[in-house]
Amino acid sequence: WEEKYRQYVSTLKQRIQTCDEVLSQ
């Protein structure tokens, strides 16, 4: 399950980064 967890975390980080970029514009 660790692999799925890692994938989930990386996807979450990408989402947060995208949100931050949109908010900062």
C-alpha positions in Angstrom: 0.0 0.0 0.0 3.0 2.3 0.4 3.2 2.8 -3.4 -0.4 3.9 -3.6 0.2 6.2 -0.6 3.2 7.8 -2.4 1.3 8.3 -5.5 -1.5 9.9 -3.6 0.8 12.2 -1.8 2.6 13.3 -5.0 -0.7 13.9 -6.7 -1.8 16.0 -3.7 1.4 18.0 -3.8 0.9 18.7 -7.5 -2.7 19.9 -6.8 -1.5 22.2 -4.0 1.2 23.6 -6.2 -1.3 24.3 -9.0 -3.7 25.9 -6.6 -0.9 28.1 -5.3 0.1 29.2 -8.8 -3.5 30.1 -9.6 -3.9 32.0 -6.4 -0.7 34.0 -6.8 -1.7 35.2 -10.3 
